[in-house]
Amino acid sequence: MEAWSKSLPGVTKWTKSTAAKHLSLGGLGATVVGTSTQVADEFERWVREADVDGFNIAYAIKPELSST
């Protein structure tokens, strides 16, 4: 929980329920959700800060979150 708290400061308190919600969407890997611009900005930050040289990208649909 401490590692997640540091990597996702927007979550005010990590609980088992909070962790389960994050794991259900992206597993243990990093998850970026947002507009195309927000996602691209985050990828660019990873390249700058960690010198990554590629990405494995998957998508997930959470029906209760999608608009109809």
CHARMM internal coordinates of N, CA and C (Angstrom, degrees):
IC EDIT
DIST 1 N 1 CA 1.4417
DIST 1 CA 1 C 1.5302
ANGL 1 N 1 CA 1 C 110.75
DIST 1 C 2 N 1.3266
ANGL 1 CA 1 C 2 N 115.81
DIHE 1 N 1 CA 1 C 2 N -34.38
DIST 2 N 2 CA 1.4633
ANGL 1 C 2 N 2 CA 119.53
DIHE 1 CA 1 C 2 N 2 CA -179.26
DIST 2 CA 2 C 1.5289
ANGL 2 N 2 CA 2 C 110.78
DIHE 1 C 2 N 2 CA 2 C -63.76
DIST 2 C 3 N 1.3289
ANGL 2 CA 2 C 3 N 116.58
DIHE 2 N 2 CA 2 C 3 N -41.72
DIST 3 N 3 CA 1.4660
ANGL 2 C 3 N 3 CA 120.12
DIHE 2 CA 2 C 3 N 3 CA 179.73
DIST 3 CA 3 C 1.5245
ANGL 3 N 3 CA 3 C 110.96
DIHE 2 C 3 N 3 CA 3 C -64.03
DIST 3 C 4 N 1.3131
ANGL 3 CA 3 C 4 N 116.53
DIHE 3 N 3 CA 3 C 4 N -42.46
DIST 4 N 4 CA 1.4666
ANGL 3 C 4 N 4 CA 119.63
DIHE 3 CA 3 C 4 N 4 CA 178.28
DIST 4 CA 4 C 1.5150
ANGL 4 N 4 CA 4 C 110.72
DIHE 3 C 4 N 4 CA 4 C -65.33
DIST 4 C 5 N 1.3067
ANGL 4 CA 4 C 5 N 117.41
DIHE 4 N 4 CA 4 C 5 N -39.17
DIST 5 N 5 CA 1.4659
ANGL 4 C 5 N 5 CA 120.62
DIHE 4 CA 4 C 5 N 5 CA 178.97
DIST 5 CA 5 C 1.5196
ANGL 5 N 5 CA 5 C 110.78
DIHE 4 C 5 N 5 CA 5 C -58.63
DIST 5 C 6 N 1.3226
ANGL 5 CA 5 C 6 N 116.95
DIHE 5 N 5 CA 5 C 6 N -38.64
DIST 6 N 6 CA 1.4648
ANGL 5 C 6 N 6 CA 121.12
DIHE 5 CA 5 C 6 N 6 CA 179.96
DIST 6 CA 6 C 1.5223
ANGL 6 N 6 CA 6 C 111.56
DIHE 5 C 6 N 6 CA 6 C -73.71
DIST 6 C 7 N 1.3273
ANGL 6 CA 6 C 7 N 117.15
DIHE 6 N 6 CA 6 C 7 N -37.14
DIST 7 N 7 CA 1.4650
ANGL 6 C 7 N 7 CA 119.72
DIHE 6 CA 6 C 7 N 7 CA -176.05
DIST 7 CA 7 C 1.5265
ANGL 7 N 7 CA 7 C 113.05
DIHE 6 C 7 N 7 CA 7 C -83.23
DIST 7 C 8 N 1.3242
ANGL 7 CA 7 C 8 N 117.57
DIHE 7 N 7 CA 7 C 8 N -22.09
DIST 8 N 8 CA 1.4683
ANGL 7 C 8 N 8 CA 121.68
DIHE 7 CA 7 C 8 N 8 CA 179.63
DIST 8 CA 8 C 1.5261
ANGL 8 N 8 CA 8 C 109.68
DIHE 7 C 8 N 8 CA 8 C -129.45
DIST 8 C 9 N 1.3230
ANGL 8 CA 8 C 9 N 116.95
DIHE 8 N 8 CA 8 C 9 N 75.35
DIST 9 N 9 CA 1.4569
ANGL 8 C 9 N 9 CA 119.52
DIHE 8 CA 8 C 9 N 9 CA -175.07
DIST 9 CA 9 C 1.5240
ANGL 9 N 9 CA 9 C 114.34
DIHE 8 C 9 N 9 CA 9 C -66.94
DIST 9 C 10 N 1.3188
ANGL 9 CA 9 C 10 N 118.42
DIHE 9 N 9 CA 9 C 10 N -12.69
DIST 10 N 10 CA 1.4635
ANGL 9 C 10 N 10 CA 121.02
DIHE 9 CA 9 C 10 N 10 CA 179.81
DIST 10 CA 10 C 1.5201
ANGL 10 N 10 CA 10 C 113.93
DIHE 9 C 10 N 10 CA 10 C -72.68
DIST 10 C 11 N 1.3247
ANGL 10 CA 10 C 11 N 116.92
DIHE 10 N 10 CA 10 C 11 N -15.15
DIST 11 N 11 CA 1.4670
ANGL 10 C 11 N 11 CA 120.50
DIHE 10 CA 10 C 11 N 11 CA 178.51
DIST 11 CA 11 C 1.5242
ANGL 11 N 11 CA 11 C 107.00
DIHE 10 C 11 N 11 CA 11 C -87.86
DIST 11 C 12 N 1.3305
ANGL 11 CA 11 C 12 N 115.76
DIHE 11 N 11 CA 11 C 12 N 119.60
DIST 12 N 12 CA 1.4649
ANGL 11 C 12 N 12 CA 119.01
DIHE 11 CA 11 C 12 N 12 CA -174.16
DIST 12 CA 12 C 1.5175
ANGL 12 N 12 CA 12 C 113.16
DIHE 11 C 12 N 12 CA 12 C -70.22
DIST 12 C 13 N 1.3261
ANGL 12 CA 12 C 13 N 118.22
DIHE 12 N 12 CA 12 C 13 N -40.04
DIST 13 N 13 CA 1.4632
ANGL 12 C 13 N 13 CA 120.20
DIHE 12 CA 12 C 13 N 13 CA 179.57
DIST 13 CA 13 C 1.5272
ANGL 13 N 13 CA 13 C 109.24
DIHE 12 C 13 N 13 CA 13 C -145.62
DIST 13 C 14 N 1.3254
ANGL 13 CA 13 C 14 N 115.69
DIHE 13 N 13 CA 13 C 14 N 127.25
DIST 14 N 14 CA 1.4585
ANGL 13 C 14 N 14 CA 120.95
DIHE 13 CA 13 C 14 N 14 CA 178.13
DIST 14 CA 14 C 1.5244
ANGL 14 N 14 CA 14 C 109.20
DIHE 13 C 14 N 14 CA 14 C -87.93
DIST 14 C 15 N 1.3246
ANGL 14 CA 14 C 15 N 114.44
DIHE 14 N 14 CA 14 C 15 N 126.66
DIST 15 N 15 CA 1.4581
ANGL 14 C 15 N 15 CA 121.61
DIHE 14 CA 14 C 15 N 15 CA 175.18
DIST 15 CA 15 C 1.5169
ANGL 15 N 15 CA 15 C 107.19
DIHE 14 C 15 N 15 CA 15 C -127.04
DIST 15 C 16 N 1.3135
ANGL 15 CA 15 C 16 N 117.31
DIHE 15 N 15 CA 15 C 16 N 175.35
DIST 16 N 16 CA 1.4713
ANGL 15 C 16 N 16 CA 119.87
DIHE 15 CA 15 C 16 N 16 CA 175.57
DIST 16 CA 16 C 1.5176
ANGL 16 N 16 CA 16 C 110.24
DIHE 15 C 16 N 16 CA 16 C -60.02
DIST 16 C 17 N 1.3159
ANGL 16 CA 16 C 17 N 117.02
DIHE 16 N 16 CA 16 C 17 N -39.35
DIST 17 N 17 CA 1.4660
ANGL 16 C 17 N 17 CA 121.27
DIHE 16 CA 16 C 17 N 17 CA 179.85
DIST 17 CA 17 C 1.5311
ANGL 17 N 17 CA 17 C 111.08
DIHE 16 C 17 N 17 CA 17 C -65.57
DIST 17 C 18 N 1.3290
ANGL 17 CA 17 C 18 N 117.32
DIHE 17 N 17 CA 17 C 18 N -44.15
DIST 18 N 18 CA 1.4664
ANGL 17 C 18 N 18 CA 121.28
DIHE 17 CA 17 C 18 N 18 CA 178.58
DIST 18 CA 18 C 1.5282
ANGL 18 N 18 CA 18 C 110.55
DIHE 17 C 18 N 18 CA 18 C -61.59
DIST 18 C 19 N 1.3233
ANGL 18 CA 18 C 19 N 116.29
DIHE 18 N 18 CA 18 C 19 N -45.27
DIST 19 N 19 CA 1.4633
ANGL 18 C 19 N 19 CA 120.71
DIHE 18 CA 18 C 19 N 19 CA 179.19
DIST 19 CA 19 C 1.5213
ANGL 19 N 19 CA 19 C 110.62
DIHE 18 C 19 N 19 CA 19 C -62.06
DIST 19 C 20 N 1.3242
ANGL 19 CA 19 C 20 N 117.77
DIHE 19 N 19 CA 19 C 20 N -43.03
DIST 20 N 20 CA 1.4681
ANGL 19 C 20 N 20 CA 121.65
DIHE 19 CA 19 C 20 N 20 CA -179.98
DIST 20 CA 20 C 1.5229
ANGL 20 N 20 CA 20 C 110.98
DIHE 19 C 20 N 20 CA 20 C -60.90
DIST 20 C 21 N 1.3270
ANGL 20 CA 20 C 21 N 117.32
DIHE 20 N 20 CA 20 C 21 N -40.46
DIST 21 N 21 CA 1.4698
ANGL 20 C 21 N 21 CA 120.48
DIHE 20 CA 20 C 21 N 21 CA 179.22
DIST 21 CA 21 C 1.5244
ANGL 21 N 21 CA 21 C 110.70
DIHE 20 C 21 N 21 CA 21 C -63.72
DIST 21 C 22 N 1.3247
ANGL 21 CA 21 C 22 N 117.63
DIHE 21 N 21 CA 21 C 22 N -42.08
DIST 22 N 22 CA 1.4665
ANGL 21 C 22 N 22 CA 120.62
DIHE 21 CA 21 C 22 N 22 CA 179.28
DIST 22 CA 22 C 1.5254
ANGL 22 N 22 CA 22 C 111.34
DIHE 21 C 22 N 22 CA 22 C -68.62
DIST 22 C 23 N 1.3130
ANGL 22 CA 22 C 23 N 117.56
DIHE 22 N 22 CA 22 C 23 N -39.99
DIST 23 N 23 CA 1.4660
ANGL 22 C 23 N 23 CA 121.16
DIHE 22 CA 22 C 23 N 23 CA 179.63
DIST 23 CA 23 C 1.5190
ANGL 23 N 23 CA 23 C 111.71
DIHE 22 C 23 N 23 CA 23 C -68.51
DIST 23 C 24 N 1.3265
ANGL 23 CA 23 C 24 N 117.55
DIHE 23 N 23 CA 23 C 24 N -33.10
DIST 24 N 24 CA 1.4673
ANGL 23 C 24 N 24 CA 120.15
DIHE 23 CA 23 C 24 N 24 CA -178.54
DIST 24 CA 24 C 1.5147
ANGL 24 N 24 CA 24 C 111.47
DIHE 23 C 24 N 24 CA 24 C -67.08
DIST 24 C 25 N 1.3152
ANGL 24 CA 24 C 25 N 117.99
DIHE 24 N 24 CA 24 C 25 N -25.15
DIST 25 N 25 CA 1.4579
ANGL 24 C 25 N 25 CA 120.96
DIHE 24 CA 24 C 25 N 25 CA -179.49
DIST 25 CA 25 C 1.5198
ANGL 25 N 25 CA 25 C 112.16
DIHE 24 C 25 N 25 CA 25 C -89.52
DIST 25 C 26 N 1.3260
ANGL 25 CA 25 C 26 N 117.82
DIHE 25 N 25 CA 25 C 26 N -46.76
DIST 26 N 26 CA 1.4518
ANGL 25 C 26 N 26 CA 118.52
DIHE 25 CA 25 C 26 N 26 CA -171.65
DIST 26 CA 26 C 1.5120
ANGL 26 N 26 CA 26 C 116.09
DIHE 25 C 26 N 26 CA 26 C -126.77
DIST 26 C 27 N 1.3210
ANGL 26 CA 26 C 27 N 117.90
DIHE 26 N 26 CA 26 C 27 N 7.21
DIST 27 N 27 CA 1.4588
ANGL 26 C 27 N 27 CA 118.98
DIHE 26 CA 26 C 27 N 27 CA -177.40
DIST 27 CA 27 C 1.5085
ANGL 27 N 27 CA 27 C 110.68
DIHE 26 C 27 N 27 CA 27 C 65.97
DIST 27 C 28 N 1.3153
ANGL 27 CA 27 C 28 N 116.78
DIHE 27 N 27 CA 27 C 28 N -148.43
DIST 28 N 28 CA 1.4604
ANGL 27 C 28 N 28 CA 120.16
DIHE 27 CA 27 C 28 N 28 CA -178.45
DIST 28 CA 28 C 1.5154
ANGL 28 N 28 CA 28 C 112.99
DIHE 27 C 28 N 28 CA 28 C -87.33
DIST 28 C 29 N 1.3154
ANGL 28 CA 28 C 29 N 117.13
DIHE 28 N 28 CA 28 C 29 N -9.89
DIST 29 N 29 CA 1.4568
ANGL 28 C 29 N 29 CA 119.80
DIHE 28 CA 28 C 29 N 29 CA -179.82
DIST 29 CA 29 C 1.5122
ANGL 29 N 29 CA 29 C 111.88
DIHE 28 C 29 N 29 CA 29 C -78.79
DIST 29 C 30 N 1.3177
ANGL 29 CA 29 C 30 N 114.90
DIHE 29 N 29 CA 29 C 30 N 168.27
DIST 30 N 30 CA 1.4632
ANGL 29 C 30 N 30 CA 120.45
DIHE 29 CA 29 C 30 N 30 CA 177.35
DIST 30 CA 30 C 1.5246
ANGL 30 N 30 CA 30 C 109.62
DIHE 29 C 30 N 30 CA 30 C -64.93
DIST 30 C 31 N 1.3001
ANGL 30 CA 30 C 31 N 115.93
DIHE 30 N 30 CA 30 C 31 N 142.45
DIST 31 N 31 CA 1.4607
ANGL 30 C 31 N 31 CA 121.41
DIHE 30 CA 30 C 31 N 31 CA -179.80
DIST 31 CA 31 C 1.5187
ANGL 31 N 31 CA 31 C 108.68
DIHE 30 C 31 N 31 CA 31 C -124.59
DIST 31 C 32 N 1.3157
ANGL 31 CA 31 C 32 N 116.37
DIHE 31 N 31 CA 31 C 32 N 126.10
DIST 32 N 32 CA 1.4532
ANGL 31 C 32 N 32 CA 121.46
DIHE 31 CA 31 C 32 N 32 CA 176.89
DIST 32 CA 32 C 1.5207
ANGL 32 N 32 CA 32 C 107.36
DIHE 31 C 32 N 32 CA 32 C -116.74
DIST 32 C 33 N 1.3105
ANGL 32 CA 32 C 33 N 115.67
DIHE 32 N 32 CA 32 C 33 N 123.93
DIST 33 N 33 CA 1.4608
ANGL 32 C 33 N 33 CA 121.11
DIHE 32 CA 32 C 33 N 33 CA 179.95
DIST 33 CA 33 C 1.5132
ANGL 33 N 33 CA 33 C 107.75
DIHE 32 C 33 N 33 CA 33 C -129.00
DIST 33 C 34 N 1.3131
ANGL 33 CA 33 C 34 N 116.32
DIHE 33 N 33 CA 33 C 34 N 135.34
DIST 34 N 34 CA 1.4633
ANGL 33 C 34 N 34 CA 119.61
DIHE 33 CA 33 C 34 N 34 CA 177.99
DIST 34 CA 34 C 1.5072
ANGL 34 N 34 CA 34 C 110.21
DIHE 33 C 34 N 34 CA 34 C 160.41
DIST 34 C 35 N 1.3031
ANGL 34 CA 34 C 35 N 114.45
DIHE 34 N 34 CA 34 C 35 N -164.84
DIST 35 N 35 CA 1.4595
ANGL 34 C 35 N 35 CA 119.81
DIHE 34 CA 34 C 35 N 35 CA 177.28
DIST 35 CA 35 C 1.5248
ANGL 35 N 35 CA 35 C 108.58
DIHE 34 C 35 N 35 CA 35 C -71.44
DIST 35 C 36 N 1.3087
ANGL 35 CA 35 C 36 N 115.90
DIHE 35 N 35 CA 35 C 36 N 169.07
DIST 36 N 36 CA 1.4691
ANGL 35 C 36 N 36 CA 119.11
DIHE 35 CA 35 C 36 N 36 CA 178.76
DIST 36 CA 36 C 1.5273
ANGL 36 N 36 CA 36 C 110.74
DIHE 35 C 36 N 36 CA 36 C -60.54
DIST 36 C 37 N 1.3039
ANGL 36 CA 36 C 37 N 117.50
DIHE 36 N 36 CA 36 C 37 N -36.86
DIST 37 N 37 CA 1.4635
ANGL 36 C 37 N 37 CA 121.27
DIHE 36 CA 36 C 37 N 37 CA 178.35
DIST 37 CA 37 C 1.5228
ANGL 37 N 37 CA 37 C 111.15
DIHE 36 C 37 N 37 CA 37 C -66.87
DIST 37 C 38 N 1.3277
ANGL 37 CA 37 C 38 N 117.62
DIHE 37 N 37 CA 37 C 38 N -43.13
DIST 38 N 38 CA 1.4629
ANGL 37 C 38 N 38 CA 121.09
DIHE 37 CA 37 C 38 N 38 CA 179.77
DIST 38 CA 38 C 1.5288
ANGL 38 N 38 CA 38 C 111.10
DIHE 37 C 38 N 38 CA 38 C -63.64
DIST 38 C 39 N 1.3187
ANGL 38 CA 38 C 39 N 116.53
DIHE 38 N 38 CA 38 C 39 N -41.97
DIST 39 N 39 CA 1.4657
ANGL 38 C 39 N 39 CA 120.57
DIHE 38 CA 38 C 39 N 39 CA 179.86
DIST 39 CA 39 C 1.5267
ANGL 39 N 39 CA 39 C 109.92
DIHE 38 C 39 N 39 CA 39 C -66.38
DIST 39 C 40 N 1.3179
ANGL 39 CA 39 C 40 N 117.37
DIHE 39 N 39 CA 39 C 40 N -45.27
DIST 40 N 40 CA 1.4699
ANGL 39 C 40 N 40 CA 120.87
DIHE 39 CA 39 C 40 N 40 CA 178.79
DIST 40 CA 40 C 1.5252
ANGL 40 N 40 CA 40 C 110.88
DIHE 39 C 40 N 40 CA 40 C -61.47
DIST 40 C 41 N 1.3229
ANGL 40 CA 40 C 41 N 117.41
DIHE 40 N 40 CA 40 C 41 N -41.33
DIST 41 N 41 CA 1.4670
ANGL 40 C 41 N 41 CA 120.72
DIHE 40 CA 40 C 41 N 41 CA 178.13
DIST 41 CA 41 C 1.5228
ANGL 41 N 41 CA 41 C 111.28
DIHE 40 C 41 N 41 CA 41 C -61.34
DIST 41 C 42 N 1.3299
ANGL 41 CA 41 C 42 N 116.79
DIHE 41 N 41 CA 41 C 42 N -40.92
DIST 42 N 42 CA 1.4641
ANGL 41 C 42 N 42 CA 120.29
DIHE 41 CA 41 C 42 N 42 CA 179.51
DIST 42 CA 42 C 1.5311
ANGL 42 N 42 CA 42 C 110.75
DIHE 41 C 42 N 42 CA 42 C -67.15
DIST 42 C 43 N 1.3264
ANGL 42 CA 42 C 43 N 117.46
DIHE 42 N 42 CA 42 C 43 N -41.87
DIST 43 N 43 CA 1.4695
ANGL 42 C 43 N 43 CA 120.28
DIHE 42 CA 42 C 43 N 43 CA 176.57
DIST 43 CA 43 C 1.5232
ANGL 43 N 43 CA 43 C 110.57
DIHE 42 C 43 N 43 CA 43 C -60.57
DIST 43 C 44 N 1.3209
ANGL 43 CA 43 C 44 N 116.84
DIHE 43 N 43 CA 43 C 44 N -42.46
DIST 44 N 44 CA 1.4635
ANGL 43 C 44 N 44 CA 120.13
DIHE 43 CA 43 C 44 N 44 CA 178.81
DIST 44 CA 44 C 1.5313
ANGL 44 N 44 CA 44 C 110.76
DIHE 43 C 44 N 44 CA 44 C -62.91
DIST 44 C 45 N 1.3274
ANGL 44 CA 44 C 45 N 117.13
DIHE 44 N 44 CA 44 C 45 N -37.73
DIST 45 N 45 CA 1.4662
ANGL 44 C 45 N 45 CA 120.45
DIHE 44 CA 44 C 45 N 45 CA 177.69
DIST 45 CA 45 C 1.5270
ANGL 45 N 45 CA 45 C 110.16
DIHE 44 C 45 N 45 CA 45 C -62.89
DIST 45 C 46 N 1.3345
ANGL 45 CA 45 C 46 N 117.33
DIHE 45 N 45 CA 45 C 46 N -41.92
DIST 46 N 46 CA 1.4652
ANGL 45 C 46 N 46 CA 120.71
DIHE 45 CA 45 C 46 N 46 CA 178.48
DIST 46 CA 46 C 1.5243
ANGL 46 N 46 CA 46 C 110.88
DIHE 45 C 46 N 46 CA 46 C -61.23
DIST 46 C 47 N 1.3306
ANGL 46 CA 46 C 47 N 116.41
DIHE 46 N 46 CA 46 C 47 N -41.37
DIST 47 N 47 CA 1.4687
ANGL 46 C 47 N 47 CA 120.11
DIHE 46 CA 46 C 47 N 47 CA 179.37
DIST 47 CA 47 C 1.5255
ANGL 47 N 47 CA 47 C 109.92
DIHE 46 C 47 N 47 CA 47 C -63.31
DIST 47 C 48 N 1.3328
ANGL 47 CA 47 C 48 N 117.25
DIHE 47 N 47 CA 47 C 48 N -45.63
DIST 48 N 48 CA 1.4737
ANGL 47 C 48 N 48 CA 121.35
DIHE 47 CA 47 C 48 N 48 CA 179.93
DIST 48 CA 48 C 1.5227
ANGL 48 N 48 CA 48 C 112.06
DIHE 47 C 48 N 48 CA 48 C -63.75
DIST 48 C 49 N 1.3262
ANGL 48 CA 48 C 49 N 116.48
DIHE 48 N 48 CA 48 C 49 N -48.06
DIST 49 N 49 CA 1.4592
ANGL 48 C 49 N 49 CA 120.13
DIHE 48 CA 48 C 49 N 49 CA -171.24
DIST 49 CA 49 C 1.5262
ANGL 49 N 49 CA 49 C 114.12
DIHE 48 C 49 N 49 CA 49 C -84.16
DIST 49 C 50 N 1.3381
ANGL 49 CA 49 C 50 N 117.28
DIHE 49 N 49 CA 49 C 50 N -32.72
DIST 50 N 50 CA 1.4670
ANGL 49 C 50 N 50 CA 119.12
DIHE 49 CA 49 C 50 N 50 CA -174.43
DIST 50 CA 50 C 1.5246
ANGL 50 N 50 CA 50 C 113.02
DIHE 49 C 50 N 50 CA 50 C -117.81
DIST 50 C 51 N 1.3380
ANGL 50 CA 50 C 51 N 116.75
DIHE 50 N 50 CA 50 C 51 N -1.52
DIST 51 N 51 CA 1.4588
ANGL 50 C 51 N 51 CA 122.03
DIHE 50 CA 50 C 51 N 51 CA 179.29
DIST 51 CA 51 C 1.5311
ANGL 51 N 51 CA 51 C 112.30
DIHE 50 C 51 N 51 CA 51 C 56.27
DIST 51 C 52 N 1.3393
ANGL 51 CA 51 C 52 N 116.15
DIHE 51 N 51 CA 51 C 52 N 36.47
DIST 52 N 52 CA 1.4686
ANGL 51 C 52 N 52 CA 118.85
DIHE 51 CA 51 C 52 N 52 CA 176.29
DIST 52 CA 52 C 1.5231
ANGL 52 N 52 CA 52 C 108.63
DIHE 51 C 52 N 52 CA 52 C -65.18
DIST 52 C 53 N 1.3183
ANGL 52 CA 52 C 53 N 116.47
DIHE 52 N 52 CA 52 C 53 N 152.43
DIST 53 N 53 CA 1.4520
ANGL 52 C 53 N 53 CA 119.31
DIHE 52 CA 52 C 53 N 53 CA -178.23
DIST 53 CA 53 C 1.5200
ANGL 53 N 53 CA 53 C 112.85
DIHE 52 C 53 N 53 CA 53 C -122.48
DIST 53 C 54 N 1.3208
ANGL 53 CA 53 C 54 N 116.88
DIHE 53 N 53 CA 53 C 54 N 15.80
DIST 54 N 54 CA 1.4511
ANGL 53 C 54 N 54 CA 119.71
DIHE 53 CA 53 C 54 N 54 CA 176.92
DIST 54 CA 54 C 1.5171
ANGL 54 N 54 CA 54 C 110.63
DIHE 53 C 54 N 54 CA 54 C 178.64
DIST 54 C 55 N 1.3181
ANGL 54 CA 54 C 55 N 115.65
DIHE 54 N 54 CA 54 C 55 N 166.91
DIST 55 N 55 CA 1.4582
ANGL 54 C 55 N 55 CA 121.73
DIHE 54 CA 54 C 55 N 55 CA -178.80
DIST 55 CA 55 C 1.5199
ANGL 55 N 55 CA 55 C 109.54
DIHE 54 C 55 N 55 CA 55 C -137.45
DIST 55 C 56 N 1.3190
ANGL 55 CA 55 C 56 N 116.12
DIHE 55 N 55 CA 55 C 56 N 142.80
DIST 56 N 56 CA 1.4543
ANGL 55 C 56 N 56 CA 122.35
DIHE 55 CA 55 C 56 N 56 CA 168.45
DIST 56 CA 56 C 1.5230
ANGL 56 N 56 CA 56 C 105.60
DIHE 55 C 56 N 56 CA 56 C -104.45
DIST 56 C 57 N 1.3084
ANGL 56 CA 56 C 57 N 116.13
DIHE 56 N 56 CA 56 C 57 N 112.22
DIST 57 N 57 CA 1.4644
ANGL 56 C 57 N 57 CA 120.69
DIHE 56 CA 56 C 57 N 57 CA -172.18
DIST 57 CA 57 C 1.5240
ANGL 57 N 57 CA 57 C 109.76
DIHE 56 C 57 N 57 CA 57 C -110.24
DIST 57 C 58 N 1.3146
ANGL 57 CA 57 C 58 N 115.12
DIHE 57 N 57 CA 57 C 58 N 133.09
DIST 58 N 58 CA 1.4634
ANGL 57 C 58 N 58 CA 122.30
DIHE 57 CA 57 C 58 N 58 CA 174.86
DIST 58 CA 58 C 1.5158
ANGL 58 N 58 CA 58 C 107.53
DIHE 57 C 58 N 58 CA 58 C -131.55
DIST 58 C 59 N 1.2936
ANGL 58 CA 58 C 59 N 116.68
DIHE 58 N 58 CA 58 C 59 N 159.99
DIST 59 N 59 CA 1.4572
ANGL 58 C 59 N 59 CA 118.79
DIHE 58 CA 58 C 59 N 59 CA 176.12
DIST 59 CA 59 C 1.5140
ANGL 59 N 59 CA 59 C 108.81
DIHE 58 C 59 N 59 CA 59 C -118.10
DIST 59 C 60 N 1.2834
ANGL 59 CA 59 C 60 N 115.25
DIHE 59 N 59 CA 59 C 60 N 156.85
DIST 60 N 60 CA 1.4537
ANGL 59 C 60 N 60 CA 121.59
DIHE 59 CA 59 C 60 N 60 CA 177.71
DIST 60 CA 60 C 1.5236
ANGL 60 N 60 CA 60 C 108.41
DIHE 59 C 60 N 60 CA 60 C -139.21
DIST 60 C 61 N 1.2904
ANGL 60 CA 60 C 61 N 114.82
DIHE 60 N 60 CA 60 C 61 N 142.61
DIST 61 N 61 CA 1.4680
ANGL 60 C 61 N 61 CA 119.26
DIHE 60 CA 60 C 61 N 61 CA 177.52
DIST 61 CA 61 C 1.5257
ANGL 61 N 61 CA 61 C 107.47
DIHE 60 C 61 N 61 CA 61 C -119.48
DIST 61 C 62 N 1.2866
ANGL 61 CA 61 C 62 N 115.02
DIHE 61 N 61 CA 61 C 62 N 125.13
DIST 62 N 62 CA 1.4588
ANGL 61 C 62 N 62 CA 121.23
DIHE 61 CA 61 C 62 N 62 CA 175.29
DIST 62 CA 62 C 1.5295
ANGL 62 N 62 CA 62 C 106.31
DIHE 61 C 62 N 62 CA 62 C -106.18
DIST 62 C 63 N 1.3177
ANGL 62 CA 62 C 63 N 119.57
DIHE 62 N 62 CA 62 C 63 N 101.69
DIST 63 N 63 CA 1.4774
ANGL 62 C 63 N 63 CA 120.88
DIHE 62 CA 62 C 63 N 63 CA -174.11
DIST 63 CA 63 C 1.5282
ANGL 63 N 63 CA 63 C 114.01
DIHE 62 C 63 N 63 CA 63 C -51.73
DIST 63 C 64 N 1.3159
ANGL 63 CA 63 C 64 N 117.79
DIHE 63 N 63 CA 63 C 64 N -36.09
DIST 64 N 64 CA 1.4508
ANGL 63 C 64 N 64 CA 118.51
DIHE 63 CA 63 C 64 N 64 CA -179.08
DIST 64 CA 64 C 1.5232
ANGL 64 N 64 CA 64 C 112.64
DIHE 63 C 64 N 64 CA 64 C -71.32
DIST 64 C 65 N 1.3310
ANGL 64 CA 64 C 65 N 117.24
DIHE 64 N 64 CA 64 C 65 N -12.76
DIST 65 N 65 CA 1.4498
ANGL 64 C 65 N 65 CA 121.00
DIHE 64 CA 64 C 65 N 65 CA 179.53
DIST 65 CA 65 C 1.5310
ANGL 65 N 65 CA 65 C 112.62
DIHE 64 C 65 N 65 CA 65 C -102.21
DIST 65 C 66 N 1.3089
ANGL 65 CA 65 C 66 N 117.32
DIHE 65 N 65 CA 65 C 66 N -17.71
DIST 66 N 66 CA 1.4645
ANGL 65 C 66 N 66 CA 119.15
DIHE 65 CA 65 C 66 N 66 CA -176.07
DIST 66 CA 66 C 1.5351
ANGL 66 N 66 CA 66 C 109.97
DIHE 65 C 66 N 66 CA 66 C -82.81
DIST 66 C 67 N 1.3091
ANGL 66 CA 66 C 67 N 114.98
DIHE 66 N 66 CA 66 C 67 N 146.96
DIST 67 N 67 CA 1.4700
ANGL 66 C 67 N 67 CA 119.13
DIHE 66 CA 66 C 67 N 67 CA 180.00
DIST 67 CA 67 C 1.5241
ANGL 67 N 67 CA 67 C 109.43
DIHE 66 C 67 N 67 CA 67 C -88.34
DIST 67 C 68 N 1.3013
ANGL 67 CA 67 C 68 N 115.68
DIHE 67 N 67 CA 67 C 68 N 150.28
DIST 68 N 68 CA 1.4755
ANGL 67 C 68 N 68 CA 120.41
DIHE 67 CA 67 C 68 N 68 CA 179.15
DIST 68 CA 68 C 1.5025
ANGL 68 N 68 CA 68 C 110.57
DIHE 67 C 68 N 68 CA 68 C -121.87
END
COOR INIT
IC SEED 1 N 1 CA 1 C
IC BUILD
